[in-house]
Amino acid sequence: MNQRTLTVFIVFCLSLLFLASASLFTVYQTEKVLVFQFDEHKRTIESPGLHWKLPFIQRIVKYDRRLQGDTLLPLEVTAGDQKKNYY
């Protein structure tokens, strides 16, 4: 193998490694990930593990599921001792 072929092979391997690192990401158990493509929501990933995206086209937003709260509407509750007695 001559010097030029070796240089081309090394540049190709490095660019492939860079592309793989730009397209793979990890989702942990406590995270949810939103995938956006051109600022439009494409999918939501809730399962942990290694996932992929299109590099330079899609972007991801990670947020912690443990911080997510549910907003509940207030309910009117009548206590048991305030029953109306009909005789």
N, C-alpha and C positions, 0 to 999 in steps of 0.2 A: 504494500500500500504506500503510495507516494504522499508527500506532504500536503498537496492540494486536496486530495481525496479525504485524508484524515481531518483536515480543517473543515471541510464541508460536512463531514459526518458529525463532528463535534458541535458545530453550529446548529445542525438539524436536531440533534438530541437535546441541546439546551433550549431551543425554541419549542420543542415538543413538551419538555418539562415545564416551561413557563406557561404554555397553553393549558396543560393539565392542572397546574396549580391555580390558574385563573378560573377554571370551570368546575372544580370540585370543592365542596364545603361540607362541614359536619354540623349536624343538628343534635343537640344534647337533649336529655329527657325532660329538662325543665324549660325548654325553649319551644317557641313556635316561629316559623319562618314564612314570610310573605315574599313571593317571587313576582317582580314587576318586569314587564318588557315594554320599553318605551313609555314608562310611567303609567302603564295600564296593568291592573292586577291580573295575573295569569293563574296562580295556584297558591294554596296554603299547604304547608308541610308541617304535620304534627308528629310524625313518626321519627324516632331517633335513628341516627345512622349517617352514612355517607351518601350524599346526593350530588347531582350535577346541575349545571345551568349553562346557558350559552354565553361564553365570555364576551364582554364588551357590548352585549345586546341586552342581557338580563341583569338585573341587580337584585340583591336580597336585603331584607330588613328583618333582623332578629329581635325578638322581644321575649322577656321572661314571663312564662305562664303563671308563676307564683305571684306576680304583681298585679295580675288581672283581677279586677273586682267586678262583681255584678251589681248593677244599680237596680234596686227593687223599688217599686212604687209603694208609697205608704198605704197601709190597709187600716180600715176602721174596724176596731175590735171591741165587742161588747163583753165586759167581764161577766162571769157567771153569777155574781151576787147582785147584778143589776137587772135581773129578770123581772118582767112585769107579772104580777100575780093577778089572775082573774078568778074571782070567787063566784 
